Amino acid sequence: MRNFLRFIIHHHFTFLFILLELIALILIVGYNQNQRSIFLSSSSKIAGGLFQSVNNIEEYFSLKEVNRELSKENSLLRSQMPSSFETSKDYFLYAGDSASAHQYKYRSCKVINNTVRKHFNYITLNKGTQDGIKPDMGVLSGRGVVGIVIKSTKNFSTALSVLNPRLKISAKLKESDFFGSVSWDTESTLFATLDEIPEHANVSLGDRVITSGYSATFPEGILIGTVDEVAHPEGESFYKIRVKLSVDFSKLSYVEVVENIFQEQQKQLEEDTKQ
C-alpha cells in the first residue's frame, strides 16, 4: 500500500493532466454538436472493430467443433448417395425396403497422427472396433481417397496412407473407363503413379483418376487425382502416368471410413472361385 501511494505521489502531475484532459473532452463533446457527432461516429467504429475482432477469435476457436459436425454430416450425406446402394437386379428398389439394399456405410473419424515424410506412411484414427472400424475399410476425405485401414483396437485404428508404396488402389480414367492401379512412387507427397493403362487408350492432361469399383473396399467414382504427365516408355505397351493427388496429406484433420457391407461375401466368393 505504501509503495502504491508513493507511486501516486511521484506521478501526480501526470494523473492530474489526464484527468483534466478527460474533463475537457467531456465538456467539448457535451456542449458541441459537431464534436459530439464525430466522437460518437469514431467510438462506434472502434467498438465495432473490437467486437469484430472478438467474434473472429471466437469463431477461430469454434472451428474444431464446426469441422467435427461437418465431418459427421459428410458421412451421413455419403451414406445417402446412390453409389452407397446395391444395384437391384430388377432395376428398381422398393422405397420401404431401401435399408436392405444399403451397401456402404460411412463413419467420421479424427486423424490423431499422420506421417508424410517417411518411406512408409501411416495414419492413426481416433476410433476403433467399438465404433465399427475394422481392417480393409477404406478411408476418404472430402477431396478423395486417403488410404485403407489395416489394424484396429477397441478405441483406435491405423491405416495405410496413399503415401505408402505397399498400397495399390484399383483405379480408372473417368473420361475413358480404362482401368489400372495407382501407387505411390515415394518421390513426392503430391504425386502418385497410374500403371497398366494400355497404349491405345486416349489419355489427356487433366483427366480425372477415380476408384474403379472393382475392389471390395471403395465405391466406384471416388476421386484420387488428375493426370499430370503421360509417358510412354520405349518398348512398353502401357503408359506410365503421373497423377496429381487430390488430397493434401499434410492437412488431414477429419476423414470418413467407408464400410462395404458385402465385402466379406465378395471376398469369399472370389477366393472360392480361385480354388
C-alpha positions as YAML, in Angstrom:
chain: A
units: angstrom
residues:
- id: 1
  name: MET
  ca: [0.00, 0.00, 0.00]
- id: 2
  name: ARG
  ca: [2.83, 2.36, 0.88]
- id: 3
  name: ASN
  ca: [4.51, 1.71, -2.47]
- id: 4
  name: PHE
  ca: [1.23, 2.39, -4.29]
- id: 5
  name: LEU
  ca: [0.79, 5.76, -2.50]
- id: 6
  name: ARG
  ca: [4.41, 6.62, -3.26]
- id: 7
  name: PHE
  ca: [3.77, 5.82, -6.95]
- id: 8
  name: ILE
  ca: [0.65, 8.07, -7.00]
- id: 9
  name: ILE
  ca: [2.51, 10.95, -5.36]
- id: 10
  name: HIS
  ca: [5.50, 10.58, -7.67]
- id: 11
  name: HIS
  ca: [3.31, 10.71, -10.81]
- id: 12
  name: HIS
  ca: [0.54, 13.02, -9.54]
- id: 13
  name: PHE
  ca: [1.18, 15.65, -12.25]
- id: 14
  name: THR
  ca: [0.68, 13.01, -14.96]
- id: 15
  name: PHE
  ca: [-2.57, 11.77, -13.41]
- id: 16
  name: LEU
  ca: [-3.81, 15.33, -12.97]
- id: 17
  name: PHE
  ca: [-3.06, 16.10, -16.62]
- id: 18
  name: ILE
  ca: [-5.01, 13.01, -17.77]
- id: 19
  name: LEU
  ca: [-7.95, 13.95, -15.53]
- id: 20
  name: LEU
  ca: [-8.08, 17.49, -16.89]
- id: 21
  name: GLU
  ca: [-7.89, 16.18, -20.46]
- id: 22
  name: LEU
  ca: [-10.84, 13.89, -19.81]
- id: 23
  name: ILE
  ca: [-12.88, 16.72, -18.30]
- id: 24
  name: ALA
  ca: [-12.06, 18.92, -21.30]
- id: 25
  name: LEU
  ca: [-13.08, 16.15, -23.70]
- id: 26
  name: ILE
  ca: [-16.39, 15.63, -21.86]
- id: 27
  name: LEU
  ca: [-17.15, 19.35, -21.97]
- id: 28
  name: ILE
  ca: [-16.30, 19.63, -25.67]
- id: 29
  name: VAL
  ca: [-18.37, 16.63, -26.64]
- id: 30
  name: GLY
  ca: [-21.24, 17.53, -24.34]
- id: 31
  name: TYR
  ca: [-21.69, 21.14, -25.50]
- id: 32
  name: ASN
  ca: [-20.72, 20.98, -29.21]
- id: 33
  name: GLN
  ca: [-22.95, 19.20, -31.71]
- id: 34
  name: ASN
  ca: [-20.28, 18.65, -34.40]
- id: 35
  name: GLN
  ca: [-17.69, 17.27, -32.00]
- id: 36
  name: ARG
  ca: [-20.31, 15.03, -30.39]
- id: 37
  name: SER
  ca: [-21.24, 13.56, -33.78]
- id: 38
  name: ILE
  ca: [-17.58, 12.95, -34.66]
- id: 39
  name: PHE
  ca: [-16.92, 11.35, -31.26]
- id: 40
  name: LEU
  ca: [-19.93, 9.04, -31.47]
- id: 41
  name: SER
  ca: [-19.05, 8.02, -35.02]
- id: 42
  name: SER
  ca: [-15.43, 7.27, -34.08]
- id: 43
  name: SER
  ca: [-16.35, 5.37, -30.93]
- id: 44
  name: SER
  ca: [-18.83, 3.26, -32.90]
- id: 45
  name: LYS
  ca: [-16.14, 2.33, -35.40]
- id: 46
  name: ILE
  ca: [-13.67, 1.42, -32.64]
- id: 47
  name: ALA
  ca: [-16.27, -0.60, -30.74]
- id: 48
  name: GLY
  ca: [-17.35, -2.31, -33.94]
- id: 49
  name: GLY
  ca: [-13.77, -3.20, -34.75]
- id: 50
  name: LEU
  ca: [-13.22, -4.62, -31.27]
- id: 51
  name: PHE
  ca: [-16.41, -6.67, -31.41]
- id: 52
  name: GLN
  ca: [-15.44, -7.97, -34.85]
- id: 53
  name: SER
  ca: [-12.01, -8.99, -33.59]
- id: 54
  name: VAL
  ca: [-13.52, -10.76, -30.58]
- id: 55
  name: ASN
  ca: [-16.03, -12.50, -32.86]
- id: 56
  name: ASN
  ca: [-13.25, -13.63, -35.22]
- id: 57
  name: ILE
  ca: [-11.32, -15.10, -32.28]
- id: 58
  name: GLU
  ca: [-14.41, -16.93, -31.02]
- id: 59
  name: GLU
  ca: [-15.10, -18.29, -34.50]
- id: 60
  name: TYR
  ca: [-11.50, -19.48, -34.80]
- id: 61
  name: PHE
  ca: [-11.69, -21.47, -31.57]
- id: 62
  name: SER
  ca: [-15.06, -22.90, -32.60]
- id: 63
  name: LEU
  ca: [-13.69, -24.27, -35.89]
- id: 64
  name: LYS
  ca: [-12.78, -27.58, -34.24]
- id: 65
  name: GLU
  ca: [-16.40, -28.24, -33.34]
- id: 66
  name: VAL
  ca: [-17.59, -26.99, -36.75]
- id: 67
  name: ASN
  ca: [-15.19, -29.39, -38.52]
- id: 68
  name: ARG
  ca: [-16.40, -32.26, -36.35]
- id: 69
  name: GLU
  ca: [-20.02, -31.53, -37.23]
- id: 70
  name: LEU
  ca: [-19.21, -31.15, -40.93]
- id: 71
  name: SER
  ca: [-17.41, -34.49, -40.91]
- id: 72
  name: LYS
  ca: [-20.47, -36.18, -39.39]
- id: 73
  name: GLU
  ca: [-22.70, -34.50, -41.97]
- id: 74
  name: ASN
  ca: [-20.42, -35.61, -44.82]
- id: 75
  name: SER
  ca: [-20.61, -39.20, -43.57]
- id: 76
  name: LEU
  ca: [-24.39, -39.02, -43.50]
- id: 77
  name: LEU
  ca: [-24.59, -37.48, -46.97]
- id: 78
  name: ARG
  ca: [-22.20, -40.08, -48.43]
- id: 79
  name: SER
  ca: [-24.38, -42.84, -46.98]
- id: 80
  name: GLN
  ca: [-27.38, -41.38, -48.80]
- id: 81
  name: MET
  ca: [-25.67, -41.14, -52.20]
- id: 82
  name: PRO
  ca: [-26.84, -43.52, -54.96]
- id: 83
  name: SER
  ca: [-23.39, -45.13, -55.04]
- id: 84
  name: SER
  ca: [-23.93, -46.32, -51.47]
- id: 85
  name: PHE
  ca: [-26.78, -48.59, -52.53]
- id: 86
  name: GLU
  ca: [-26.64, -52.00, -54.13]
- id: 87
  name: THR
  ca: [-27.84, -52.05, -57.72]
- id: 88
  name: SER
  ca: [-31.06, -54.06, -57.88]
- id: 89
  name: LYS
  ca: [-31.24, -56.94, -60.33]
- id: 90
  name: ASP
  ca: [-34.80, -55.82, -61.05]
- id: 91
  name: TYR
  ca: [-33.61, -52.26, -61.88]
- id: 92
  name: PHE
  ca: [-35.61, -50.66, -59.10]
- id: 93
  name: LEU
  ca: [-35.72, -50.54, -55.31]
- id: 94
  name: TYR
  ca: [-38.80, -50.59, -53.15]
- id: 95
  name: ALA
  ca: [-38.59, -47.38, -51.09]
- id: 96
  name: GLY
  ca: [-39.98, -49.02, -47.97]
- id: 97
  name: ASP
  ca: [-37.17, -51.60, -48.01]
- id: 98
  name: SER
  ca: [-34.22, -49.42, -49.03]
- id: 99
  name: ALA
  ca: [-32.22, -50.26, -45.89]
- id: 100
  name: SER
  ca: [-31.76, -53.84, -47.08]
- id: 101
  name: ALA
  ca: [-30.10, -52.57, -50.26]
- id: 102
  name: HIS
  ca: [-27.66, -50.26, -48.48]
- id: 103
  name: GLN
  ca: [-24.14, -51.33, -49.44]
- id: 104
  name: TYR
  ca: [-21.84, -48.68, -47.96]
- id: 105
  name: LYS
  ca: [-21.74, -47.09, -44.52]
- id: 106
  name: TYR
  ca: [-19.62, -44.06, -43.61]
- id: 107
  name: ARG
  ca: [-18.23, -43.17, -40.19]
- id: 108
  name: SER
  ca: [-16.49, -39.90, -39.41]
- id: 109
  name: CYS
  ca: [-13.10, -40.05, -37.63]
- id: 110
  name: LYS
  ca: [-10.46, -37.61, -36.49]
- id: 111
  name: VAL
  ca: [-6.86, -38.02, -37.60]
- id: 112
  name: ILE
  ca: [-4.69, -38.05, -34.47]
- id: 113
  name: ASN
  ca: [-1.39, -38.97, -36.11]
- id: 114
  name: ASN
  ca: [-0.22, -38.76, -39.71]
- id: 115
  name: THR
  ca: [3.18, -39.20, -41.32]
- id: 116
  name: VAL
  ca: [4.02, -37.83, -44.77]
- id: 117
  name: ARG
  ca: [7.81, -37.63, -44.92]
- id: 118
  name: LYS
  ca: [8.67, -41.29, -44.39]
- id: 119
  name: HIS
  ca: [9.10, -44.05, -46.96]
- id: 120
  name: PHE
  ca: [6.15, -45.95, -45.47]
- id: 121
  name: ASN
  ca: [3.50, -43.56, -44.18]
- id: 122
  name: TYR
  ca: [0.60, -44.37, -41.86]
- id: 123
  name: ILE
  ca: [-2.44, -42.60, -40.40]
- id: 124
  name: THR
  ca: [-3.89, -43.10, -36.90]
- id: 125
  name: LEU
  ca: [-7.61, -42.54, -36.29]
- id: 126
  name: ASN
  ca: [-9.44, -41.89, -33.02]
- id: 127
  name: LYS
  ca: [-11.98, -44.70, -33.46]
- id: 128
  name: GLY
  ca: [-11.73, -48.48, -33.36]
- id: 129
  name: THR
  ca: [-13.71, -51.70, -33.20]
- id: 130
  name: GLN
  ca: [-16.22, -50.38, -30.68]
- id: 131
  name: ASP
  ca: [-17.21, -47.79, -33.31]
- id: 132
  name: GLY
  ca: [-17.41, -50.39, -36.08]
- id: 133
  name: ILE
  ca: [-13.98, -49.69, -37.63]
- id: 134
  name: LYS
  ca: [-12.28, -52.82, -38.97]
- id: 135
  name: PRO
  ca: [-9.31, -53.70, -41.24]
- id: 136
  name: ASP
  ca: [-9.80, -53.43, -45.02]
- id: 137
  name: MET
  ca: [-12.17, -50.49, -44.76]
- id: 138
  name: GLY
  ca: [-11.44, -47.51, -46.99]
- id: 139
  name: VAL
  ca: [-10.53, -44.06, -45.68]
- id: 140
  name: LEU
  ca: [-11.71, -40.94, -47.52]
- id: 141
  name: SER
  ca: [-11.66, -37.19, -47.10]
- id: 142
  name: GLY
  ca: [-13.84, -34.57, -48.72]
- id: 143
  name: ARG
  ca: [-11.24, -34.36, -51.51]
- id: 144
  name: GLY
  ca: [-10.77, -38.04, -52.26]
- id: 145
  name: VAL
  ca: [-9.07, -41.31, -51.32]
- id: 146
  name: VAL
  ca: [-6.82, -41.27, -48.24]
- id: 147
  name: GLY
  ca: [-5.94, -44.91, -47.53]
- id: 148
  name: ILE
  ca: [-7.10, -48.28, -46.15]
- id: 149
  name: VAL
  ca: [-7.48, -49.41, -42.51]
- id: 150
  name: ILE
  ca: [-5.01, -52.19, -41.66]
- id: 151
  name: LYS
  ca: [-5.37, -52.61, -37.89]
- id: 152
  name: SER
  ca: [-7.93, -51.71, -35.21]
- id: 153
  name: THR
  ca: [-8.03, -51.84, -31.43]
- id: 154
  name: LYS
  ca: [-11.03, -51.03, -29.27]
- id: 155
  name: ASN
  ca: [-10.52, -47.25, -29.49]
- id: 156
  name: PHE
  ca: [-8.04, -46.61, -32.29]
- id: 157
  name: SER
  ca: [-7.20, -47.64, -35.86]
- id: 158
  name: THR
  ca: [-4.22, -47.33, -38.16]
- id: 159
  name: ALA
  ca: [-4.42, -47.03, -41.93]
- id: 160
  name: LEU
  ca: [-2.03, -47.37, -44.83]
- id: 161
  name: SER
  ca: [-1.78, -43.94, -46.40]
- id: 162
  name: VAL
  ca: [-1.86, -43.49, -50.17]
- id: 163
  name: LEU
  ca: [1.68, -42.21, -49.49]
- id: 164
  name: ASN
  ca: [2.84, -45.76, -48.87]
- id: 165
  name: PRO
  ca: [4.25, -47.89, -51.72]
- id: 166
  name: ARG
  ca: [2.68, -51.01, -50.19]
- id: 167
  name: LEU
  ca: [-0.79, -49.73, -51.08]
- id: 168
  name: LYS
  ca: [-2.19, -50.23, -54.57]
- id: 169
  name: ILE
  ca: [-5.63, -48.86, -55.44]
- id: 170
  name: SER
  ca: [-7.75, -50.14, -58.31]
- id: 171
  name: ALA
  ca: [-8.43, -47.05, -60.41]
- id: 172
  name: LYS
  ca: [-9.66, -45.92, -63.80]
- id: 173
  name: LEU
  ca: [-9.73, -42.86, -66.04]
- id: 174
  name: LYS
  ca: [-13.15, -41.26, -65.64]
- id: 175
  name: GLU
  ca: [-13.21, -39.94, -69.19]
- id: 176
  name: SER
  ca: [-12.42, -43.26, -70.91]
- id: 177
  name: ASP
  ca: [-13.03, -46.03, -68.33]
- id: 178
  name: PHE
  ca: [-9.61, -47.64, -68.92]
- id: 179
  name: PHE
  ca: [-8.50, -49.09, -65.60]
- id: 180
  name: GLY
  ca: [-5.21, -49.82, -63.85]
- id: 181
  name: SER
  ca: [-3.70, -49.35, -60.40]
- id: 182
  name: VAL
  ca: [-2.44, -46.30, -58.52]
- id: 183
  name: SER
  ca: [0.56, -46.49, -56.19]
- id: 184
  name: TRP
  ca: [3.00, -44.05, -54.64]
- id: 185
  name: ASP
  ca: [6.49, -43.88, -56.06]
- id: 186
  name: THR
  ca: [7.93, -42.18, -52.91]
- id: 187
  name: GLU
  ca: [9.27, -39.22, -54.90]
- id: 188
  name: SER
  ca: [6.75, -36.54, -53.88]
- id: 189
  name: THR
  ca: [3.82, -36.24, -51.47]
- id: 190
  name: LEU
  ca: [1.86, -34.51, -54.25]
- id: 191
  name: PHE
  ca: [2.01, -37.25, -56.89]
- id: 192
  name: ALA
  ca: [1.39, -40.96, -57.44]
- id: 193
  name: THR
  ca: [1.67, -43.26, -60.48]
- id: 194
  name: LEU
  ca: [-1.10, -44.86, -62.52]
- id: 195
  name: ASP
  ca: [0.08, -48.05, -64.25]
- id: 196
  name: GLU
  ca: [-1.43, -50.65, -66.61]
- id: 197
  name: ILE
  ca: [-3.20, -48.19, -68.93]
- id: 198
  name: PRO
  ca: [-2.72, -49.60, -72.48]
- id: 199
  name: GLU
  ca: [-1.04, -47.53, -75.16]
- id: 200
  name: HIS
  ca: [-4.19, -47.40, -77.32]
- id: 201
  name: ALA
  ca: [-6.08, -45.56, -74.57]
- id: 202
  name: ASN
  ca: [-6.86, -41.89, -75.10]
- id: 203
  name: VAL
  ca: [-5.25, -40.05, -72.16]
- id: 204
  name: SER
  ca: [-5.17, -36.27, -71.74]
- id: 205
  name: LEU
  ca: [-3.66, -33.99, -69.14]
- id: 206
  name: GLY
  ca: [-6.26, -33.09, -66.55]
- id: 207
  name: ASP
  ca: [-8.25, -36.33, -66.95]
- id: 208
  name: ARG
  ca: [-9.70, -37.44, -63.62]
- id: 209
  name: VAL
  ca: [-8.49, -40.64, -61.99]
- id: 210
  name: ILE
  ca: [-11.15, -42.29, -59.81]
- id: 211
  name: THR
  ca: [-11.69, -45.56, -57.97]
- id: 212
  name: SER
  ca: [-12.77, -48.30, -60.36]
- id: 213
  name: GLY
  ca: [-15.23, -50.07, -58.05]
- id: 214
  name: TYR
  ca: [-13.52, -53.40, -58.83]
- id: 215
  name: SER
  ca: [-12.20, -53.83, -55.30]
- id: 216
  name: ALA
  ca: [-14.32, -54.67, -52.26]
- id: 217
  name: THR
  ca: [-13.01, -51.61, -50.40]
- id: 218
  name: PHE
  ca: [-14.00, -48.42, -52.21]
- id: 219
  name: PRO
  ca: [-17.19, -47.47, -54.04]
- id: 220
  name: GLU
  ca: [-16.79, -46.56, -57.69]
- id: 221
  name: GLY
  ca: [-16.13, -42.96, -58.60]
- id: 222
  name: ILE
  ca: [-14.15, -41.61, -55.61]
- id: 223
  name: LEU
  ca: [-11.57, -39.08, -56.82]
- id: 224
  name: ILE
  ca: [-7.89, -39.98, -56.49]
- id: 225
  name: GLY
  ca: [-6.38, -37.21, -58.58]
- id: 226
  name: THR
  ca: [-5.84, -35.84, -62.09]
- id: 227
  name: VAL
  ca: [-3.44, -36.76, -64.87]
- id: 228
  name: ASP
  ca: [-0.38, -34.51, -64.63]
- id: 229
  name: GLU
  ca: [2.05, -36.21, -67.02]
- id: 230
  name: VAL
  ca: [1.86, -39.05, -69.55]
- id: 231
  name: ALA
  ca: [4.93, -41.06, -70.55]
- id: 232
  name: HIS
  ca: [5.24, -43.99, -72.96]
- id: 233
  name: PRO
  ca: [8.42, -45.92, -72.11]
- id: 234
  name: GLU
  ca: [10.18, -47.32, -75.16]
- id: 235
  name: GLY
  ca: [9.33, -50.94, -75.78]
- id: 236
  name: GLU
  ca: [6.40, -50.89, -73.35]
- id: 237
  name: SER
  ca: [2.77, -51.42, -74.29]
- id: 238
  name: PHE
  ca: [1.48, -49.43, -71.31]
- id: 239
  name: TYR
  ca: [1.63, -45.78, -70.32]
- id: 240
  name: LYS
  ca: [3.33, -44.54, -67.17]
- id: 241
  name: ILE
  ca: [1.04, -41.78, -65.91]
- id: 242
  name: ARG
  ca: [1.86, -39.32, -63.15]
- id: 243
  name: VAL
  ca: [-1.21, -38.41, -61.10]
- id: 244
  name: LYS
  ca: [-1.51, -35.22, -59.06]
- id: 245
  name: LEU
  ca: [-3.24, -36.36, -55.87]
- id: 246
  name: SER
  ca: [-6.46, -34.57, -54.94]
- id: 247
  name: VAL
  ca: [-5.79, -34.87, -51.19]
- id: 248
  name: ASP
  ca: [-3.24, -32.70, -49.41]
- id: 249
  name: PHE
  ca: [-1.95, -35.23, -46.88]
- id: 250
  name: SER
  ca: [-0.17, -32.56, -44.83]
- id: 251
  name: LYS
  ca: [-3.54, -31.03, -43.88]
- id: 252
  name: LEU
  ca: [-5.63, -34.06, -42.93]
- id: 253
  name: SER
  ca: [-7.89, -33.46, -39.94]
- id: 254
  name: TYR
  ca: [-11.19, -35.32, -40.31]
- id: 255
  name: VAL
  ca: [-11.89, -38.30, -42.56]
- id: 256
  name: GLU
  ca: [-14.64, -40.83, -43.30]
- id: 257
  name: VAL
  ca: [-14.16, -44.58, -43.03]
- id: 258
  name: VAL
  ca: [-16.27, -46.46, -45.57]
- id: 259
  name: GLU
  ca: [-17.57, -49.96, -44.90]
- id: 260
  name: ASN
  ca: [-18.73, -52.25, -47.71]
- id: 261
  name: ILE
  ca: [-21.38, -54.38, -46.02]
- id: 262
  name: PHE
  ca: [-20.97, -57.09, -48.67]
- id: 263
  name: GLN
  ca: [-17.15, -57.11, -48.55]
- id: 264
  name: GLU
  ca: [-16.73, -60.48, -46.81]
- id: 265
  name: GLN
  ca: [-19.30, -62.07, -49.11]
- id: 266
  name: GLN
  ca: [-17.49, -60.77, -52.21]
- id: 267
  name: LYS
  ca: [-14.04, -61.80, -50.95]
- id: 268
  name: GLN
  ca: [-15.21, -65.30, -50.04]
- id: 269
  name: LEU
  ca: [-16.77, -65.77, -53.46]
- id: 270
  name: GLU
  ca: [-13.62, -64.62, -55.22]
- id: 271
  name: GLU
  ca: [-11.43, -66.91, -53.09]
- id: 272
  name: ASP
  ca: [-13.70, -69.88, -53.79]
- id: 273
  name: THR
  ca: [-13.55, -69.13, -57.50]
- id: 274
  name: LYS
  ca: [-9.73, -69.22, -57.49]
- id: 275
  name: GLN
  ca: [-9.61, -72.73, -55.98]
...
